[in-house]
Amino acid sequence: MPVAIALIILAALYRLLPTLDLGLSNFSPVMAISFCGAVYFRNRWMWLVPFVALGLSDVYINNFYAREYGFSWPLSGFVARTACFAASLLIGAWVAKRKSWLNLLNGSLLGALLFYFVTNTQSWAADGFYAKTLAGWWQALTVGHPEYPPTVYFFRNTLFGDLMFTGLFSGIMEWRARQSGQPSLLDENEESASDGIPVEAEVEE
């Protein structure tokens, strides 16, 4: 468990990179943090770890944008992102019951797409800059505000960050399982281990 928690916290801290370079916005495993938590934590109370980590990093990033650029996310934006995090947990729970590397990849892709469409649609609906037309919605999805990098770049970063973290997180967890002589957590034929204990929690430190 310490390894899994440490990976999730480090990934949440990695989200703060845009405060150093705006070009790195969303170059972080936003949805993959909660997705992997749901896949690997059998105790659902542990799902609070990625959820809280995402929430706290969100608050910090929001304050940064408000302080540096005079731009703050409305309540609807916070609700939309929180809903995406919750949906990512549900996707992870679905993958945990249908364990395979293919489902792990598909779940990560689905989470990134969901975050992209939901958050940018919310921005289009709440931001007076965008015309409330199909063209305005398309602008929110692709170009965004002219003073910021194109929105589609943010999606590229989100997708890469989610896939990279999912692969890294799963690889480390599977390596820990192999080191302790346990079967792969993603082995479809594996019998479920004790509830509430991730694979690497049983490894002797």
Z-matrix of the N, CA and C atoms (Angstrom, degrees):
N
C 1 1.456
C 2 1.531 1 113.06
N 3 1.334 2 120.76 1 -40.91
C 4 1.466 3 120.05 2 179.93
C 5 1.522 4 112.86 3 -57.09
N 6 1.336 5 117.73 4 -38.75
C 7 1.464 6 120.46 5 -178.99
C 8 1.525 7 110.39 6 -65.28
N 9 1.330 8 117.40 7 -45.51
C 10 1.461 9 121.20 8 -179.13
C 11 1.525 10 110.92 9 -63.13
N 12 1.329 11 116.52 10 -44.51
C 13 1.468 12 120.40 11 179.98
C 14 1.526 13 110.21 12 -63.58
N 15 1.337 14 116.86 13 -42.69
C 16 1.461 15 120.86 14 -179.66
C 17 1.530 16 110.81 15 -62.13
N 18 1.336 17 117.97 16 -41.56
C 19 1.459 18 121.56 17 179.26
C 20 1.526 19 111.16 18 -62.58
N 21 1.322 20 116.38 19 -41.65
C 22 1.465 21 120.50 20 -179.04
C 23 1.525 22 110.82 21 -67.40
N 24 1.332 23 117.24 22 -42.75
C 25 1.463 24 120.52 23 179.63
C 26 1.528 25 110.93 24 -65.53
N 27 1.339 26 116.88 25 -41.96
C 28 1.465 27 120.45 26 177.91
C 29 1.530 28 110.96 27 -62.96
N 30 1.327 29 116.60 28 -38.55
C 31 1.464 30 120.15 29 178.72
C 32 1.524 31 110.79 30 -66.21
N 33 1.344 32 116.61 31 -38.52
C 34 1.464 33 120.02 32 177.67
C 35 1.525 34 110.53 33 -64.76
N 36 1.330 35 117.19 34 -39.95
C 37 1.467 36 120.59 35 176.93
C 38 1.527 37 110.92 36 -65.69
N 39 1.325 38 115.54 37 -32.80
C 40 1.466 39 121.08 38 178.61
C 41 1.530 40 111.18 39 -62.25
N 42 1.342 41 115.92 40 -24.92
C 43 1.462 42 120.66 41 177.94
C 44 1.522 43 111.95 42 -63.42
N 45 1.334 44 117.26 43 -18.87
C 46 1.464 45 120.62 44 -175.50
C 47 1.527 46 112.60 45 -81.67
N 48 1.331 47 117.79 46 -2.31
C 49 1.463 48 120.75 47 -179.98
C 50 1.528 49 114.06 48 -54.74
N 51 1.352 50 119.42 49 -36.92
C 52 1.465 51 118.50 50 179.29
C 53 1.528 52 113.82 51 -59.22
N 54 1.316 53 118.46 52 -19.38
C 55 1.463 54 119.89 53 176.98
C 56 1.532 55 110.74 54 -71.36
N 57 1.327 56 116.37 55 -13.78
C 58 1.468 57 121.51 56 176.54
C 59 1.521 58 111.69 57 -101.14
N 60 1.335 59 116.47 58 -32.70
C 61 1.458 60 121.53 59 -179.44
C 62 1.524 61 108.39 60 -149.82
N 63 1.339 62 117.44 61 111.65
C 64 1.460 63 121.58 62 -176.23
C 65 1.524 64 112.08 63 -59.88
N 66 1.330 65 116.71 64 -27.15
C 67 1.455 66 120.32 65 179.30
C 68 1.518 67 113.20 66 -64.32
N 69 1.327 68 116.73 67 -15.82
C 70 1.461 69 121.19 68 179.11
C 71 1.526 70 112.14 69 -93.74
N 72 1.321 71 117.13 70 10.09
C 73 1.462 72 120.69 71 -179.46
C 74 1.524 73 110.57 72 -54.93
N 75 1.325 74 115.00 73 132.61
C 76 1.466 75 123.63 74 -179.30
C 77 1.524 76 112.64 75 65.92
N 78 1.350 77 117.81 76 7.51
C 79 1.458 78 119.63 77 176.27
C 80 1.531 79 107.63 78 -81.31
N 81 1.298 80 113.94 79 59.27
C 82 1.456 81 120.57 80 -175.46
C 83 1.521 82 108.62 81 -154.34
N 84 1.313 83 117.10 82 157.19
C 85 1.473 84 121.10 83 -176.20
C 86 1.518 85 112.03 84 -80.01
N 87 1.336 86 117.38 85 67.14
C 88 1.461 87 120.63 86 -174.49
C 89 1.531 88 111.48 87 -57.54
N 90 1.333 89 116.19 88 -60.91
C 91 1.463 90 119.76 89 -176.41
C 92 1.528 91 112.11 90 -79.20
N 93 1.324 92 116.98 91 -28.99
C 94 1.463 93 120.17 92 -176.79
C 95 1.524 94 112.03 93 -65.65
N 96 1.329 95 117.80 94 -26.06
C 97 1.460 96 120.51 95 -179.42
C 98 1.529 97 110.14 96 -62.14
N 99 1.333 98 116.49 97 -52.53
C 100 1.459 99 119.08 98 179.89
C 101 1.529 100 110.89 99 -73.99
N 102 1.334 101 117.31 100 -33.10
C 103 1.466 102 121.20 101 179.22
C 104 1.525 103 111.17 102 -60.71
N 105 1.334 104 116.83 103 -51.19
C 106 1.465 105 120.43 104 -179.60
C 107 1.520 106 111.57 105 -66.61
N 108 1.336 107 116.73 106 -34.08
C 109 1.457 108 119.32 107 177.08
C 110 1.515 109 111.41 108 -60.01
N 111 1.340 110 116.20 109 -42.35
C 112 1.464 111 120.00 110 -179.68
C 113 1.523 112 111.74 111 -70.82
N 114 1.343 113 116.88 112 -33.80
C 115 1.463 114 120.13 113 179.72
C 116 1.526 115 111.24 114 -68.06
N 117 1.335 116 117.16 115 -41.71
C 118 1.458 117 120.27 116 -169.85
C 119 1.527 118 115.11 117 -101.89
N 120 1.323 119 119.09 118 -21.75
C 121 1.460 120 119.83 119 177.60
C 122 1.524 121 108.94 120 -91.00
N 123 1.309 122 116.35 121 112.82
C 124 1.460 123 119.25 122 178.84
C 125 1.525 124 112.07 123 -76.73
N 126 1.318 125 116.28 124 -28.68
C 127 1.463 126 120.08 125 175.58
C 128 1.528 127 108.41 126 -81.18
N 129 1.318 128 116.84 127 114.58
C 130 1.463 129 119.92 128 -174.47
C 131 1.521 130 113.05 129 -65.18
N 132 1.324 131 117.55 130 -21.57
C 133 1.460 132 118.88 131 176.12
C 134 1.523 133 111.21 132 -63.77
N 135 1.340 134 115.90 133 -27.52
C 136 1.456 135 119.75 134 179.23
C 137 1.529 136 111.96 135 -71.45
N 138 1.330 137 116.54 136 -13.44
C 139 1.457 138 119.22 137 176.10
C 140 1.530 139 110.76 138 -63.55
N 141 1.325 140 116.49 139 -19.83
C 142 1.461 141 119.92 140 178.13
C 143 1.531 142 111.72 141 -64.84
N 144 1.337 143 117.17 142 -26.86
C 145 1.465 144 120.45 143 -178.21
C 146 1.533 145 111.01 144 -60.32
N 147 1.342 146 119.63 145 -56.60
C 148 1.466 147 118.64 146 178.00
C 149 1.524 148 112.36 147 -65.95
N 150 1.321 149 117.05 148 -35.08
C 151 1.462 150 120.76 149 -177.93
C 152 1.528 151 110.74 150 -63.66
N 153 1.331 152 116.43 151 -46.21
C 154 1.465 153 120.64 152 179.51
C 155 1.533 154 110.44 153 -68.58
N 156 1.337 155 116.95 154 -40.06
C 157 1.464 156 120.24 155 179.49
C 158 1.523 157 110.87 156 -60.53
N 159 1.333 158 116.90 157 -41.76
C 160 1.455 159 120.97 158 178.17
C 161 1.524 160 111.14 159 -66.96
N 162 1.337 161 116.25 160 -41.89
C 163 1.460 162 120.55 161 -178.97
C 164 1.521 163 112.05 162 -62.57
N 165 1.325 164 116.86 163 -45.13
C 166 1.463 165 120.78 164 -178.94
C 167 1.524 166 111.40 165 -66.61
N 168 1.339 167 117.08 166 -41.70
C 169 1.464 168 119.15 167 178.81
C 170 1.525 169 110.44 168 -66.82
N 171 1.326 170 117.24 169 -32.63
C 172 1.457 171 121.32 170 175.95
C 173 1.528 172 111.20 171 -61.85
N 174 1.329 173 116.42 172 -44.28
C 175 1.463 174 121.30 173 179.90
C 176 1.532 175 110.35 174 -61.04
N 177 1.324 176 116.22 175 -44.04
C 178 1.461 177 120.22 176 -179.54
C 179 1.530 178 111.17 177 -63.69
N 180 1.335 179 116.61 178 -46.42
C 181 1.463 180 120.71 179 -178.81
C 182 1.522 181 110.60 180 -63.03
N 183 1.345 182 116.86 181 -40.70
C 184 1.459 183 121.00 182 178.37
C 185 1.521 184 110.96 183 -60.76
N 186 1.336 185 116.43 184 -44.52
C 187 1.465 186 120.75 185 178.82
C 188 1.532 187 111.44 186 -64.12
N 189 1.323 188 116.27 187 -35.94
C 190 1.463 189 120.21 188 179.21
C 191 1.525 190 110.83 189 -63.66
N 192 1.343 191 116.28 190 -48.39
C 193 1.462 192 119.69 191 -179.71
C 194 1.527 193 111.29 192 -63.72
N 195 1.326 194 117.04 193 -37.49
C 196 1.461 195 120.87 194 179.23
C 197 1.525 196 110.68 195 -65.62
N 198 1.334 197 116.59 196 -40.01
C 199 1.468 198 121.29 197 -177.73
C 200 1.522 199 112.34 198 -74.65
N 201 1.322 200 116.94 199 -42.48
C 202 1.451 201 120.89 200 -173.34
C 203 1.527 202 114.02 201 -87.89
N 204 1.342 203 116.58 202 -33.69
C 205 1.469 204 119.42 203 -173.40
C 206 1.529 205 113.16 204 -122.46
N 207 1.326 206 116.84 205 -0.83
C 208 1.453 207 119.81 206 -178.77
C 209 1.511 208 113.38 207 67.60
N 210 1.330 209 116.03 208 20.18
C 211 1.467 210 121.00 209 -178.60
C 212 1.515 211 109.20 210 -117.45
N 213 1.317 212 116.06 211 125.33
C 214 1.459 213 119.80 212 178.60
C 215 1.526 214 109.30 213 -127.22
N 216 1.321 215 116.22 214 147.76
C 217 1.454 216 121.06 215 179.62
C 218 1.517 217 110.39 216 -77.75
N 219 1.312 218 118.26 217 134.79
C 220 1.461 219 120.53 218 177.45
C 221 1.522 220 111.09 219 -70.89
N 222 1.326 221 114.90 220 168.00
C 223 1.462 222 119.62 221 179.37
C 224 1.523 223 111.29 222 -56.52
N 225 1.335 224 116.42 223 -37.35
C 226 1.463 225 119.69 224 -179.45
C 227 1.531 226 111.02 225 -61.80
N 228 1.348 227 116.40 226 -32.41
C 229 1.460 228 119.89 227 177.65
C 230 1.512 229 111.56 228 -68.20
N 231 1.333 230 115.87 229 -41.69
C 232 1.469 231 120.07 230 177.86
C 233 1.525 232 110.38 231 -63.23
N 234 1.334 233 116.44 232 -42.24
C 235 1.467 234 120.94 233 179.67
C 236 1.532 235 110.10 234 -63.87
N 237 1.345 236 116.57 235 -41.70
C 238 1.468 237 120.17 236 -179.02
C 239 1.522 238 111.06 237 -63.72
N 240 1.334 239 117.15 238 -44.36
C 241 1.463 240 119.83 239 -179.53
C 242 1.523 241 111.14 240 -68.00
N 243 1.336 242 116.56 241 -40.03
C 244 1.464 243 119.42 242 178.51
C 245 1.524 244 110.78 243 -63.42
N 246 1.340 245 116.40 244 -39.38
C 247 1.465 246 120.36 245 176.84
C 248 1.524 247 110.77 246 -62.79
N 249 1.330 248 116.43 247 -37.84
C 250 1.472 249 120.22 248 177.35
C 251 1.525 250 111.04 249 -64.66
N 252 1.337 251 116.73 250 -41.87
C 253 1.464 252 120.21 251 178.44
C 254 1.534 253 110.01 252 -61.62
N 255 1.336 254 116.11 253 -42.74
C 256 1.468 255 120.35 254 179.27
C 257 1.526 256 110.40 255 -64.37
N 258 1.340 257 116.42 256 -41.15
C 259 1.465 258 120.11 257 178.85
C 260 1.521 259 110.62 258 -63.96
N 261 1.335 260 116.35 259 -35.71
C 262 1.463 261 119.91 260 178.18
C 263 1.527 262 111.31 261 -64.31
N 264 1.321 263 116.32 262 -36.77
C 265 1.464 264 119.72 263 174.96
C 266 1.525 265 111.04 264 -61.48
N 267 1.329 266 116.18 265 -41.91
C 268 1.466 267 120.44 266 179.84
C 269 1.529 268 110.98 267 -66.21
N 270 1.336 269 116.59 268 -39.28
C 271 1.470 270 119.80 269 176.85
C 272 1.529 271 109.71 270 -62.80
N 273 1.345 272 116.01 271 -42.54
C 274 1.458 273 120.04 272 177.96
C 275 1.516 274 112.18 273 -63.05
N 276 1.332 275 116.71 274 -39.23
C 277 1.469 276 120.56 275 178.31
C 278 1.525 277 110.40 276 -64.41
N 279 1.335 278 116.39 277 -37.44
C 280 1.469 279 120.64 278 177.78
C 281 1.528 280 110.12 279 -64.96
N 282 1.330 281 116.85 280 -44.18
C 283 1.470 282 120.73 281 179.24
C 284 1.518 283 110.75 282 -64.81
N 285 1.336 284 117.71 283 -37.15
C 286 1.465 285 121.39 284 -179.09
C 287 1.525 286 111.68 285 -61.34
N 288 1.331 287 116.99 286 -26.90
C 289 1.469 288 120.81 287 179.59
C 290 1.525 289 111.84 288 -90.69
N 291 1.309 290 116.90 289 -8.09
C 292 1.471 291 122.44 290 -179.69
C 293 1.529 292 107.84 291 -133.83
N 294 1.303 293 115.33 292 65.48
C 295 1.458 294 121.57 293 -166.84
C 296 1.527 295 112.71 294 -70.23
N 297 1.318 296 114.50 295 118.53
C 298 1.459 297 120.89 296 172.16
C 299 1.517 298 107.37 297 -165.76
N 300 1.330 299 115.53 298 156.52
C 301 1.463 300 119.61 299 178.55
C 302 1.521 301 110.85 300 -66.10
N 303 1.342 302 117.12 301 -33.31
C 304 1.463 303 120.59 302 179.10
C 305 1.528 304 110.69 303 -64.82
N 306 1.323 305 116.39 304 -44.46
C 307 1.457 306 119.63 305 178.68
C 308 1.527 307 111.19 306 -65.74
N 309 1.331 308 116.49 307 -33.14
C 310 1.469 309 120.29 308 177.18
C 311 1.531 310 109.83 309 -63.37
N 312 1.328 311 116.69 310 -44.05
C 313 1.462 312 121.15 311 178.47
C 314 1.522 313 110.67 312 -65.52
N 315 1.334 314 116.57 313 -46.60
C 316 1.464 315 120.27 314 -178.60
C 317 1.530 316 111.13 315 -63.36
N 318 1.324 317 116.72 316 -38.55
C 319 1.461 318 119.93 317 178.93
C 320 1.514 319 112.06 318 -64.36
N 321 1.312 320 116.48 319 -40.17
C 322 1.461 321 121.01 320 178.29
C 323 1.524 322 111.20 321 -65.09
N 324 1.325 323 116.66 322 -43.11
C 325 1.469 324 121.24 323 177.88
C 326 1.526 325 111.09 324 -63.54
N 327 1.329 326 116.28 325 -43.76
C 328 1.462 327 120.88 326 -179.69
C 329 1.521 328 110.87 327 -61.94
N 330 1.331 329 116.98 328 -41.50
C 331 1.453 330 120.93 329 179.63
C 332 1.522 331 112.03 330 -62.48
N 333 1.336 332 116.92 331 -43.57
C 334 1.461 333 120.96 332 179.93
C 335 1.527 334 111.23 333 -64.61
N 336 1.326 335 117.18 334 -42.01
C 337 1.462 336 121.07 335 178.60
C 338 1.521 337 111.18 336 -65.81
N 339 1.325 338 116.50 337 -41.88
C 340 1.458 339 120.86 338 179.64
C 341 1.525 340 110.85 339 -60.88
N 342 1.330 341 116.64 340 -46.48
C 343 1.463 342 120.89 341 179.98
C 344 1.527 343 110.53 342 -61.70
N 345 1.313 344 116.95 343 -42.30
C 346 1.462 345 121.74 344 -179.26
C 347 1.526 346 111.67 345 -61.29
N 348 1.332 347 116.59 346 -50.91
C 349 1.457 348 119.76 347 -176.46
C 350 1.527 349 112.60 348 -70.73
N 351 1.321 350 117.31 349 -42.44
C 352 1.466 351 120.10 350 -177.18
C 353 1.528 352 111.54 351 -67.26
N 354 1.327 353 117.41 352 -49.68
C 355 1.465 354 119.83 353 -175.67
C 356 1.526 355 112.40 354 -68.54
N 357 1.318 356 116.93 355 -37.41
C 358 1.461 357 118.15 356 179.82
C 359 1.523 358 112.34 357 -77.23
N 360 1.316 359 117.46 358 -30.19
C 361 1.461 360 119.77 359 173.01
C 362 1.520 361 109.94 360 -67.08
N 363 1.329 362 116.79 361 -38.65
C 364 1.464 363 119.89 362 176.50
C 365 1.526 364 110.80 363 -63.79
N 366 1.345 365 116.82 364 -41.51
C 367 1.464 366 120.08 365 177.64
C 368 1.522 367 110.92 366 -61.78
N 369 1.314 368 116.64 367 -42.43
C 370 1.463 369 121.04 368 178.19
C 371 1.531 370 111.31 369 -60.86
N 372 1.332 371 116.40 370 -41.42
C 373 1.469 372 120.22 371 -177.51
C 374 1.527 373 112.11 372 -72.46
N 375 1.346 374 117.67 373 -33.62
C 376 1.462 375 120.65 374 -173.23
C 377 1.522 376 113.86 375 -95.68
N 378 1.313 377 118.16 376 -23.19
C 379 1.467 378 122.31 377 -174.27
C 380 1.525 379 110.58 378 -90.85
N 381 1.326 380 116.44 379 120.50
C 382 1.457 381 120.49 380 -179.98
C 383 1.511 382 114.03 381 -66.45
N 384 1.316 383 117.47 382 -13.43
C 385 1.461 384 121.39 383 179.10
C 386 1.521 385 111.30 384 -65.14
N 387 1.331 386 117.35 385 -32.61
C 388 1.456 387 121.11 386 -175.61
C 389 1.533 388 111.28 387 -90.05
N 390 1.333 389 115.52 388 135.49
C 391 1.464 390 120.25 389 172.74
C 392 1.523 391 108.62 390 -67.35
N 393 1.301 392 116.63 391 138.32
C 394 1.465 393 120.74 392 -178.28
C 395 1.519 394 110.33 393 -84.27
N 396 1.319 395 112.95 394 60.73
C 397 1.460 396 122.37 395 178.74
C 398 1.524 397 108.25 396 -133.81
N 399 1.327 398 116.03 397 173.73
C 400 1.459 399 119.99 398 177.89
C 401 1.527 400 110.42 399 -61.98
N 402 1.340 401 116.52 400 -37.19
C 403 1.467 402 120.19 401 178.26
C 404 1.522 403 110.90 402 -65.60
N 405 1.338 404 116.37 403 -39.08
C 406 1.460 405 119.98 404 177.81
C 407 1.512 406 111.82 405 -65.41
N 408 1.340 407 115.90 406 -39.59
C 409 1.472 408 120.28 407 177.79
C 410 1.531 409 110.37 408 -64.20
N 411 1.333 410 115.93 409 -40.94
C 412 1.460 411 120.19 410 178.90
C 413 1.527 412 110.77 411 -65.14
N 414 1.327 413 115.88 412 -36.82
C 415 1.460 414 119.51 413 176.59
C 416 1.523 415 110.92 414 -62.94
N 417 1.336 416 116.86 415 -41.16
C 418 1.466 417 120.87 416 178.60
C 419 1.515 418 111.37 417 -63.19
N 420 1.332 419 116.58 418 -33.69
C 421 1.460 420 120.78 419 -178.39
C 422 1.535 421 113.10 420 -79.20
N 423 1.317 422 117.15 421 -25.01
C 424 1.460 423 119.50 422 -170.97
C 425 1.530 424 114.82 423 -116.25
N 426 1.326 425 116.39 424 -51.21
C 427 1.462 426 120.78 425 -174.18
C 428 1.523 427 112.11 426 -99.25
N 429 1.331 428 116.50 427 -46.67
C 430 1.452 429 120.63 428 -177.94
C 431 1.521 430 111.53 429 73.30
N 432 1.319 431 116.38 430 -154.17
C 433 1.464 432 121.89 431 177.98
C 434 1.533 433 110.10 432 -73.96
N 435 1.320 434 117.23 433 138.77
C 436 1.468 435 119.16 434 -177.69
C 437 1.528 436 113.70 435 -65.40
N 438 1.333 437 117.79 436 -23.93
C 439 1.464 438 119.77 437 -178.61
C 440 1.524 439 112.83 438 -80.81
N 441 1.336 440 117.06 439 -6.62
C 442 1.465 441 121.63 440 179.12
C 443 1.526 442 109.81 441 -116.25
N 444 1.320 443 117.80 442 161.91
C 445 1.472 444 119.59 443 174.03
C 446 1.527 445 110.14 444 -58.17
N 447 1.339 446 118.64 445 151.76
C 448 1.469 447 121.47 446 -179.43
C 449 1.529 448 112.41 447 -54.08
N 450 1.313 449 115.40 448 143.08
C 451 1.468 450 121.16 449 -178.70
C 452 1.528 451 111.97 450 -58.56
N 453 1.323 452 116.02 451 -36.44
C 454 1.460 453 119.18 452 -178.12
C 455 1.522 454 110.90 453 -63.99
N 456 1.336 455 117.61 454 -26.56
C 457 1.461 456 120.46 455 175.10
C 458 1.525 457 110.59 456 -66.22
N 459 1.332 458 115.09 457 -38.41
C 460 1.461 459 119.33 458 177.72
C 461 1.530 460 110.15 459 -62.74
N 462 1.349 461 115.79 460 -39.36
C 463 1.462 462 119.09 461 178.48
C 464 1.520 463 110.93 462 -64.80
N 465 1.328 464 116.13 463 -42.14
C 466 1.465 465 119.90 464 177.12
C 467 1.525 466 110.10 465 -56.77
N 468 1.330 467 116.15 466 -45.27
C 469 1.462 468 120.59 467 -179.76
C 470 1.528 469 111.55 468 -65.03
N 471 1.339 470 115.77 469 -41.66
C 472 1.462 471 119.69 470 179.05
C 473 1.522 472 111.15 471 -61.91
N 474 1.327 473 115.76 472 -46.55
C 475 1.462 474 120.52 473 -178.83
C 476 1.524 475 110.91 474 -61.17
N 477 1.322 476 116.36 475 -47.12
C 478 1.464 477 120.14 476 -179.79
C 479 1.529 478 110.60 477 -64.07
N 480 1.329 479 117.02 478 -43.52
C 481 1.455 480 120.59 479 -179.64
C 482 1.520 481 112.24 480 -62.65
N 483 1.348 482 116.50 481 -42.99
C 484 1.468 483 120.29 482 179.91
C 485 1.524 484 111.56 483 -65.00
N 486 1.324 485 116.40 484 -45.83
C 487 1.463 486 119.68 485 -179.51
C 488 1.529 487 111.35 486 -65.11
N 489 1.324 488 116.27 487 -41.82
C 490 1.460 489 120.64 488 -179.58
C 491 1.524 490 110.72 489 -63.18
N 492 1.349 491 116.75 490 -46.25
C 493 1.459 492 119.45 491 -178.04
C 494 1.524 493 111.03 492 -68.30
N 495 1.334 494 117.37 493 -41.30
C 496 1.464 495 119.91 494 179.82
C 497 1.522 496 110.40 495 -59.62
N 498 1.343 497 116.69 496 -45.02
C 499 1.459 498 120.11 497 178.49
C 500 1.516 499 112.23 498 -64.33
N 501 1.344 500 116.41 499 -43.35
C 502 1.465 501 120.64 500 -179.39
C 503 1.524 502 111.10 501 -66.19
N 504 1.325 503 116.55 502 -47.69
C 505 1.457 504 121.56 503 -178.44
C 506 1.534 505 110.39 504 -61.34
N 507 1.330 506 116.13 505 -49.73
C 508 1.461 507 120.20 506 -178.51
C 509 1.521 508 111.50 507 -65.05
N 510 1.337 509 116.27 508 -39.38
C 511 1.453 510 119.53 509 179.20
C 512 1.517 511 112.58 510 -61.88
N 513 1.335 512 116.23 511 -43.44
C 514 1.464 513 120.05 512 179.18
C 515 1.524 514 110.69 513 -66.54
N 516 1.326 515 116.99 514 -42.59
C 517 1.464 516 120.28 515 -179.75
C 518 1.529 517 111.47 516 -64.33
N 519 1.336 518 116.24 517 -40.87
C 520 1.468 519 119.54 518 179.19
C 521 1.525 520 110.64 519 -69.27
N 522 1.322 521 117.38 520 -36.80
C 523 1.466 522 120.75 521 176.97
C 524 1.524 523 110.47 522 -64.15
N 525 1.330 524 117.13 523 -40.73
C 526 1.462 525 120.87 524 177.58
C 527 1.533 526 110.90 525 -62.77
N 528 1.322 527 115.30 526 -39.96
C 529 1.465 528 119.06 527 178.46
C 530 1.518 529 110.97 528 -64.12
N 531 1.328 530 116.71 529 -43.39
C 532 1.458 531 120.94 530 -179.75
C 533 1.526 532 110.97 531 -65.11
N 534 1.344 533 117.05 532 -39.59
C 535 1.456 534 121.35 533 179.46
C 536 1.523 535 111.88 534 -63.03
N 537 1.332 536 116.14 535 -30.29
C 538 1.464 537 119.90 536 -178.86
C 539 1.525 538 112.26 537 -93.97
N 540 1.345 539 116.12 538 4.93
C 541 1.454 540 120.09 539 177.38
C 542 1.506 541 114.35 540 77.84
N 543 1.328 542 117.13 541 16.82
C 544 1.458 543 121.23 542 179.19
C 545 1.521 544 109.88 543 -96.20
N 546 1.341 545 116.92 544 154.57
C 547 1.468 546 119.22 545 178.08
C 548 1.521 547 110.19 546 -71.89
N 549 1.316 548 115.21 547 162.44
C 550 1.458 549 120.28 548 178.77
C 551 1.514 550 110.94 549 -60.41
N 552 1.326 551 116.22 550 138.44
C 553 1.460 552 119.84 551 177.19
C 554 1.519 553 110.81 552 -67.16
N 555 1.336 554 116.00 553 -24.09
C 556 1.455 555 119.84 554 -179.33
C 557 1.519 556 112.51 555 -94.55
N 558 1.318 557 116.90 556 10.48
C 559 1.462 558 121.24 557 175.70
C 560 1.518 559 107.48 558 -76.95
N 561 1.318 560 117.43 559 117.96
C 562 1.450 561 121.55 560 -176.28
C 563 1.525 562 112.88 561 -63.59
N 564 1.324 563 116.85 562 -21.66
C 565 1.459 564 120.01 563 -178.75
C 566 1.514 565 112.87 564 -92.84
N 567 1.327 566 115.46 565 -0.36
C 568 1.455 567 119.19 566 -176.85
C 569 1.520 568 110.90 567 -71.53
N 570 1.302 569 116.03 568 137.27
C 571 1.450 570 120.60 569 173.56
C 572 1.518 571 108.85 570 -75.69
N 573 1.308 572 116.84 571 141.02
C 574 1.460 573 120.71 572 -178.17
C 575 1.510 574 110.12 573 -62.35
N 576 1.317 575 115.12 574 137.35
C 577 1.460 576 121.00 575 176.09
C 578 1.512 577 109.10 576 -82.38
N 579 1.334 578 115.48 577 -176.83
C 580 1.456 579 119.77 578 -177.09
C 581 1.513 580 110.32 579 -60.78
N 582 1.343 581 116.29 580 138.54
C 583 1.456 582 120.40 581 -179.52
C 584 1.504 583 109.96 582 -62.22
N 585 1.351 584 113.50 583 141.27
C 586 1.461 585 119.70 584 175.28
C 587 1.504 586 114.47 585 87.62
N 588 1.336 587 119.14 586 0.93
C 589 1.468 588 119.81 587 -176.59
C 590 1.505 589 109.49 588 -122.97
N 591 1.337 590 119.07 589 114.81
C 592 1.451 591 120.44 590 174.19
C 593 1.517 592 110.03 591 -66.16
N 594 1.317 593 117.16 592 162.14
C 595 1.453 594 121.41 593 -176.72
C 596 1.503 595 111.43 594 -53.49
N 597 1.339 596 117.49 595 -49.06
C 598 1.443 597 118.82 596 -172.64
C 599 1.509 598 113.22 597 -77.52
N 600 1.371 599 117.12 598 -5.09
C 601 1.457 600 118.91 599 -179.89
C 602 1.522 601 111.28 600 -68.49
N 603 1.341 602 116.34 601 -23.04
C 604 1.449 603 119.17 602 -177.41
C 605 1.528 604 112.57 603 -89.98
N 606 1.310 605 115.17 604 -0.96
C 607 1.453 606 118.69 605 -179.94
C 608 1.523 607 110.25 606 -76.71
N 609 1.283 608 116.49 607 133.11
C 610 1.447 609 119.46 608 177.67
C 611 1.521 610 108.24 609 -74.73
N 612 1.338 611 115.60 610 126.95
C 613 1.468 612 120.44 611 178.93
C 614 1.525 613 109.41 612 -74.27
